[in-house]
Amino acid sequence: MPPTPSHDFPSDLLAGQEELHQIRSELLALLKRLPWSVEPLDGFSDTGGWRKVERPASPGWTPDEQAEVEKLRARERELAVFVSCHRFWEQVSGPEAVHARARLKHAHETPDGSLPASH
């Protein structure tokens, strides 16, 4: 029997989705802190296009920073595969699968759409 619209997601699927949110948040925060270029590059200014683009000189990323980004990206890929290929999805098909996936993505949000204080 297919799940009802108020799915009871398996705990490992919920945990995987929650960790995926956390990893993506950590990766985004790290990328915002890092220089704009992985390799050292001179700065530039391009005012000839439809919008002005300027970048300061970039010292590049250190080997430790590159390793941290790769570690987070690898974990993000693992979790994305785990969540999207979980055995739970065999029970759900058609439009209901789309709705269930959307509900899973937001399962850890509070009713106002924010994340719990533990984030």
N, C-alpha and C positions, 0 to 999 in steps of 0.2 A: 504494500500500500504506500503510495507516495506521501511524503511529509505534508503536513498542513501548511498554510501560508505563514503561520507563526513557528517556523522551524526551531527544533531543538537541535542546535548544532553540536556535534561531538566535541568534547573538551579539548582533544588534541588539535582539532581544526580551529577552534576559537583561540587556543594558545598560539598556534602558528600564525594566524592572522594578526594577533596582538603583537607578536615579535616582529612581524613584517612591518607593521606601522612604526614600531620603535626603531628598527634598523633604518628605515627610510628617513625618519626624522633625524637620527644621528648622522646619516650620510649627507643630508641636505645642510645641516648645521656645519659640518666639517667643510663641505664644498664652499659654503659662503665665507668661511674664515680663510681659506687658502687663496694664494695668488691666482689670477685669472688664467695663467698659462702653466702647464705642467713643466715645460722646458723654459729656461731663462730666455726672455725676449725683450727687445727694446720696446719702449712705449710708442704709441702712435696716435695721430689725430686725423680723422677723415671727415672733413666738412663738406665734401662735394656730393654726398648722397642725399637722399630725402630726409635723413635725420643725422645729426652730428654724433659720431662715435669717437670716444677717446678712451685710451687705456694707458695707465702708467706703466713704466718698466716693470717687468715681472722677474723676480729672482728665481722663479720655478719652484717646484715642490722638492722637499728633501726626500731621500729614500724612505725614511720612516713615514712621511705623509703619504707617499705613493703606496706603500704597503698597507697603511690603514684604509685608504680608499678602496684598494683592491679587496681587502678582507671584508669590508662592509658590502661591497658590490657582489662578492661571491656568496655571502650569506643571504643577501637580498634575493639573488637568483634561486638559491636552494629553497628558500621559504616560498617564493612565488610558485615554483614547481610543486612543492608540497601542498600548498593551499589549492592551487588550480587543478591538481590531479588527485586530490583526496577521494577516497572511496565513497564518501558521502554524496558526491555529485552524480554517481551512478543511479541514485534514487530519484533524482530531479531531472526533468526534461522540459524542453520548450521554453515558453515565456516565464514559467515559474522558476527556472534555473537562473534567469537574469535577475529576477526579483530577489531570489534567495542570496545570490552573490552580492547584490547591493546591500541587503540587510546584514550579511556577514561583515562587509567592509565597515559598517557603522555600529556593529554590535557592542563595542566598548564605549560608545558615546553616551553622555547623559541625555535626558529628554530635550534639553535646549540645544543639543548638537555639539557641545564641547566635550573634551576628553576628561575623564576623572582626574582628580588632583594628583594621583600617583604618577602622572606623565610629566 
